[in-house]
C-alpha cells in the first residue's frame, strides 16, 4: 500500500484512480471542489468530506462525513 498522497485533477483522475491496478481511497475533501467540480459531479458528491474506495475503476464503498481514526480504519479494512 502506498502512503503517498496524489493531487487529483480532471486531467489525471482516470489514470490515477479508475485505471489503477490496486484499490484507491479518494478523499473528496482533498479534491479541490472549486477547481475540479466535474469530478464531484461525476460521482454525485454532495457533501464533503466524502470518501470513496475504487476497485477496478468502479466505486465500491462510499462514506460521507467526518470519521475518527478508528472509524476510518474500520471503513478501509471493511472494503480493501
C-alpha distances in whole Angstrom, upper triangle without the diagonal:
4,6,9,11,13,17,18,21,24,23,20,19,19,17,14,14,17,16,12,12,9,9,9,11,14,16,19,21,19,20,24,26,29,28,26,28,28,24,25,28,26,24,27,25,28,27,24,22,21,17,16,14,14,14,16,17,19,18,18,18,20,20,23,24,23,21,21,18,19,19,16,14,16,16,12,13,15,14,11
4,5,8,10,14,15,19,22,21,17,17,18,16,13,13,16,16,12,12,10,11,10,11,13,15,18,19,17,18,21,24,27,25,24,26,26,22,24,27,25,24,26,25,28,26,23,21,20,17,17,14,15,15,17,18,19,19,19,19,20,21,23,24,22,21,21,18,20,20,16,15,18,17,14,15,18,16,13
4,7,10,13,15,19,22,22,18,18,20,18,14,15,18,19,15,16,13,13,11,11,13,14,17,17,15,17,20,23,26,24,23,26,26,23,23,27,26,24,26,24,27,25,22,19,19,16,17,15,16,17,20,20,21,20,21,20,20,20,22,22,20,19,19,16,18,19,15,14,18,17,14,15,19,18,15
4,6,10,12,16,19,19,16,15,18,16,12,14,17,17,15,16,14,14,11,12,12,13,16,16,13,15,18,21,23,22,21,23,24,21,22,25,24,23,26,23,26,24,21,19,19,16,17,16,17,18,20,19,21,20,21,21,21,21,22,22,21,20,20,18,20,21,17,17,20,19,16,18,21,20,17
4,7,9,13,16,16,13,13,16,15,11,12,16,17,14,16,15,14,11,10,10,10,12,13,10,11,14,17,19,18,17,20,20,17,18,22,21,20,22,20,23,21,18,16,16,14,15,14,15,17,19,18,20,19,20,19,19,19,19,20,19,18,19,17,20,20,16,17,20,18,16,19,21,19,17
4,6,10,13,13,10,10,13,12,8,10,14,14,13,16,14,14,11,11,9,10,12,13,10,10,12,15,18,16,15,18,18,15,17,20,19,18,21,19,22,21,18,17,16,15,15,15,15,17,18,17,18,18,20,20,19,20,20,21,20,21,22,20,23,22,19,20,22,20,18,21,23,20,19
4,7,10,11,9,9,13,12,10,11,15,16,15,18,17,17,13,13,10,10,11,12,8,7,9,12,14,12,11,15,15,13,15,18,17,17,20,18,20,19,17,16,16,15,15,16,16,19,20,18,19,19,21,21,20,20,20,21,20,21,23,22,25,24,20,22,24,22,20,23,25,23,21
4,7,8,6,6,9,10,8,9,12,13,13,17,16,15,12,12,9,10,10,11,8,6,8,11,13,11,9,12,12,9,12,15,14,14,17,15,18,18,16,15,15,14,14,14,14,17,18,15,16,16,19,19,18,19,19,20,20,21,24,23,26,24,21,22,24,22,20,23,24,22,21
4,5,5,6,9,10,10,11,13,14,15,19,19,18,15,15,12,13,11,13,11,7,8,10,11,8,6,10,9,8,11,13,13,14,16,15,18,18,17,17,16,16,16,17,16,19,19,16,17,17,21,21,19,21,20,22,22,24,26,26,29,27,24,26,28,25,23,26,27,24,24
4,6,6,8,10,11,11,12,14,16,19,20,19,16,17,14,15,13,15,14,10,10,11,12,9,6,9,7,6,10,11,10,13,15,15,18,19,18,18,17,17,16,18,16,19,19,15,17,17,21,21,20,22,21,23,24,26,29,29,31,29,26,28,29,26,25,28,28,25,25
4,6,8,8,10,11,12,13,15,19,20,20,17,18,15,17,16,18,16,12,13,14,15,12,10,12,11,10,14,15,14,16,19,18,21,22,21,21,20,20,19,19,18,20,19,16,18,19,22,23,23,24,24,26,27,29,31,31,33,31,28,29,31,28,26,29,30,27,26
4,6,5,6,8,10,10,11,15,16,16,14,15,13,15,15,17,14,12,13,15,17,14,11,14,13,11,14,16,14,15,19,18,21,22,21,20,19,18,17,17,15,17,16,13,16,17,20,21,21,23,23,25,26,27,29,28,30,29,25,26,28,25,23,26,27,24,22
4,6,5,6,7,9,10,14,14,14,11,12,10,12,12,15,13,10,12,14,16,13,10,12,11,8,11,13,11,12,15,15,18,19,18,18,16,15,13,13,11,14,14,11,13,13,16,17,17,19,20,22,23,24,26,26,28,26,22,24,25,22,20,23,24,21,20
4,6,5,5,6,8,12,13,13,12,13,12,15,15,18,16,14,16,17,19,17,13,15,12,10,13,14,12,12,16,17,20,21,21,20,18,17,14,14,11,12,11,8,11,12,16,18,18,20,22,24,25,26,29,28,29,27,24,25,26,23,21,24,24,20,20
4,6,6,5,7,10,12,13,12,14,13,16,17,20,17,15,18,19,21,18,16,18,16,13,16,18,15,16,20,20,23,24,23,22,20,18,16,15,12,13,12,10,13,15,18,20,20,23,24,26,27,27,30,28,30,28,25,26,27,24,22,24,25,21,20
4,6,6,6,10,10,11,9,11,10,13,14,17,15,13,16,18,20,18,15,17,16,13,16,18,16,16,19,19,22,22,21,20,18,16,14,13,11,12,12,10,13,14,16,18,18,20,22,24,24,24,26,25,27,25,22,22,24,21,19,21,22,19,17
4,6,5,9,9,8,6,8,8,12,13,16,14,13,16,17,20,18,15,17,15,12,14,16,13,13,16,16,20,20,19,18,15,13,11,9,7,9,9,7,9,10,13,14,15,17,19,21,22,22,24,23,25,23,19,20,21,18,16,19,19,16,15
4,6,9,10,9,8,11,11,14,15,18,17,15,18,19,21,20,16,17,15,12,14,16,12,12,16,16,20,21,20,20,17,15,12,10,7,8,7,4,7,9,12,14,15,18,20,23,24,24,27,26,27,25,22,22,23,20,18,20,20,16,15
4,7,9,10,10,13,14,17,18,21,20,18,21,22,24,22,19,20,18,15,18,19,16,16,20,20,24,25,24,23,20,18,15,13,10,9,7,6,10,12,14,17,19,21,23,26,27,27,29,28,29,27,24,24,25,22,20,22,22,18,17
4,5,7,7,11,12,16,17,20,19,18,21,22,25,23,20,22,20,17,19,21,18,17,21,21,25,25,24,22,20,17,14,12,9,8,7,7,10,12,14,16,18,20,23,25,26,25,27,25,26,25,21,21,23,20,17,19,19,16,14
4,7,9,13,15,18,20,23,22,21,24,26,29,27,24,25,23,20,22,24,21,20,23,24,27,28,26,25,22,19,16,13,10,8,7,9,12,14,14,17,19,22,25,27,28,26,28,26,26,25,22,21,22,20,17,18,19,15,13
4,6,10,13,16,18,21,20,20,23,25,28,26,24,25,24,20,21,24,21,19,23,22,26,26,24,22,20,16,14,10,9,7,7,9,11,13,13,15,17,19,22,24,25,23,24,22,23,22,19,18,19,17,13,14,15,12,9
4,7,10,13,16,18,18,18,21,22,26,25,22,23,22,18,19,21,19,17,20,19,23,22,21,19,16,13,10,7,6,5,7,9,10,10,9,11,13,15,18,21,21,20,21,19,20,18,15,15,16,13,10,12,12,9,7
4,6,10,12,15,14,14,18,19,22,21,19,20,19,15,16,19,17,15,18,17,20,20,18,16,14,10,8,6,5,7,9,9,10,9,10,11,12,14,16,18,19,18,20,18,19,18,14,14,16,13,10,13,14,11,9
4,7,10,12,11,12,16,17,20,20,18,18,18,14,15,18,16,14,16,15,18,17,15,13,10,7,6,4,6,9,12,12,11,10,10,9,10,11,13,15,15,14,16,15,16,14,11,12,13,11,8,11,12,10,9
4,6,9,8,8,12,13,17,16,14,15,15,11,11,14,14,11,14,12,15,14,12,10,8,6,5,6,8,11,14,12,12,10,12,11,10,11,12,14,14,14,17,16,18,16,12,14,16,13,11,15,15,13,13
4,5,5,7,10,11,15,15,13,14,15,12,11,15,15,12,14,11,13,12,9,7,6,5,7,9,11,15,17,16,15,13,14,12,10,10,10,11,11,12,14,14,16,14,11,14,16,13,12,16,17,15,15
4,5,5,8,8,12,12,10,11,12,9,8,11,12,10,11,8,10,9,6,6,5,6,8,11,13,16,19,16,16,13,15,13,11,10,9,11,12,13,16,17,19,17,14,17,19,15,15,19,19,17,18
4,6,7,8,11,12,12,12,14,12,10,14,15,14,14,10,11,9,5,5,6,8,11,14,16,20,22,20,19,16,18,16,13,12,10,10,10,12,15,16,19,17,14,17,19,17,17,20,21,20,20
4,6,8,11,11,11,12,14,12,11,15,16,15,16,13,14,12,9,8,9,10,12,14,16,19,22,19,19,17,19,17,15,14,13,13,13,15,17,17,20,18,15,18,20,18,17,21,22,20,20
4,6,9,8,7,9,11,8,8,12,13,12,14,11,13,12,10,10,10,11,12,14,15,18,20,18,18,16,19,17,15,15,14,15,15,17,20,20,23,21,18,21,22,20,19,22,23,21,21
4,6,5,6,8,11,9,9,12,14,14,15,12,13,13,11,11,12,14,15,18,19,22,24,21,21,19,22,21,18,18,16,16,17,19,22,22,25,24,21,24,26,23,22,26,27,25,25
4,6,5,5,9,8,7,10,12,12,12,10,10,10,9,11,11,14,15,18,19,22,24,21,20,19,21,20,17,17,15,15,17,20,23,24,26,24,22,25,26,23,23,27,27,25,26
4,6,6,10,10,10,12,14,15,15,13,13,13,12,14,15,17,19,22,22,26,27,24,24,22,25,24,21,21,18,19,20,23,26,27,30,27,25,28,30,27,27,30,31,29,29
4,6,9,10,10,12,14,16,16,14,15,16,15,16,17,18,19,22,22,25,26,23,23,22,25,24,22,22,20,21,22,24,27,28,31,29,26,29,31,28,27,31,31,29,29
4,5,6,7,9,10,12,13,12,14,14,14,15,15,16,16,19,18,22,22,19,19,18,22,21,19,20,18,20,21,23,26,27,30,27,25,27,29,25,25,28,29,26,26
4,5,5,6,9,10,10,9,11,12,12,14,14,16,16,19,19,22,23,19,19,18,21,21,18,19,17,19,21,23,26,27,30,27,25,28,29,25,25,29,29,26,27
4,5,5,6,9,10,10,12,14,15,16,15,16,16,18,17,20,21,17,17,16,20,20,18,19,18,20,23,25,28,29,31,28,26,28,29,26,25,29,28,25,26
4,5,5,7,9,8,11,13,13,14,12,13,12,14,14,17,18,14,14,13,17,17,15,16,16,18,20,22,25,26,28,25,22,25,26,22,21,25,25,22,22
4,5,6,6,5,8,9,10,11,10,11,11,14,14,18,19,16,15,13,16,15,13,14,13,15,17,20,23,24,26,23,21,24,24,21,21,24,24,21,22
4,5,5,6,8,11,13,14,13,14,14,16,16,19,20,17,15,14,17,17,15,16,15,17,20,23,26,27,29,26,24,27,27,23,23,27,26,23,25
4,6,8,11,14,15,16,13,14,13,15,14,16,17,13,12,11,15,15,14,16,16,19,22,23,27,28,29,26,24,26,26,23,22,26,24,22,23
4,6,9,11,13,13,10,11,9,12,11,14,15,12,10,9,12,12,10,13,13,16,19,20,24,25,26,22,20,23,23,19,19,22,21,18,20
4,6,9,11,13,10,12,11,14,14,17,19,16,13,11,14,13,11,12,12,15,18,20,24,25,26,23,21,24,23,20,20,24,22,20,22
4,6,8,9,7,10,10,13,14,18,20,17,15,12,14,13,10,10,9,12,15,17,20,22,23,20,18,22,22,18,19,22,21,19,21
4,7,9,8,12,13,16,18,21,23,21,18,16,17,15,12,12,9,11,14,17,21,23,24,21,20,23,23,20,21,24,23,22,24
4,6,6,10,12,16,18,22,24,22,20,16,18,15,12,10,7,8,11,14,17,20,21,18,17,21,21,18,19,23,22,21,23
3,5,9,11,15,17,21,24,21,20,17,18,15,12,10,7,7,8,12,15,17,19,16,15,19,19,17,18,21,21,20,22
4,7,10,13,16,20,23,21,19,16,17,14,11,8,6,5,6,9,12,14,16,14,12,16,17,14,15,19,19,18,20
4,7,10,13,16,19,17,16,12,13,11,7,6,4,6,8,10,14,15,16,14,12,15,16,12,13,17,16,15,17
4,7,10,13,16,15,13,10,11,8,6,5,6,8,10,10,13,13,15,12,9,12,13,10,10,14,13,12,13
4,6,10,13,11,10,6,7,6,4,7,9,12,13,13,16,16,17,14,12,14,14,10,10,13,13,10,11
4,7,10,10,8,6,6,5,7,9,12,15,16,15,17,17,17,15,12,13,13,10,8,11,11,8,8
4,7,6,5,4,6,7,9,12,15,18,19,19,21,20,21,18,15,16,16,13,11,14,13,10,9
4,5,5,6,6,9,12,15,18,21,22,21,23,22,22,20,18,17,17,15,12,14,13,9,9
4,6,8,9,12,15,18,21,24,26,25,27,26,26,24,21,21,21,18,16,17,17,13,12
4,7,9,12,14,17,20,23,25,24,27,26,26,24,21,22,22,19,17,19,18,14,14
4,6,9,11,15,17,21,23,23,25,25,25,22,20,21,20,17,16,18,16,13,13
4,6,7,11,14,17,19,19,22,22,22,19,17,18,18,14,13,16,14,11,12
4,7,11,14,17,19,18,21,21,20,17,15,16,15,12,11,13,11,8,10
4,7,10,14,15,15,17,17,17,14,12,14,12,9,9,11,9,7,10
4,7,10,12,12,16,16,16,13,12,14,13,9,10,13,12,10,12
4,7,9,9,12,14,14,10,9,12,12,8,10,13,12,11,14
4,7,9,12,15,15,12,11,15,14,11,13,17,16,15,17
4,6,10,13,14,11,11,14,15,12,15,18,17,17,19
4,7,10,12,9,9,13,14,12,14,17,17,18,20
4,6,8,6,6,9,10,9,11,14,14,16,17
4,5,5,6,9,10,10,12,14,15,17,18
4,6,5,6,9,10,11,12,14,16,16
4,5,5,6,9,10,10,12,15,15
4,5,5,6,9,10,10,13,14
4,5,5,6,8,10,11,12
4,5,5,6,8,10,10
4,6,5,6,9,10
4,6,5,7,9
4,5,5,6
4,6,6
4,6
4
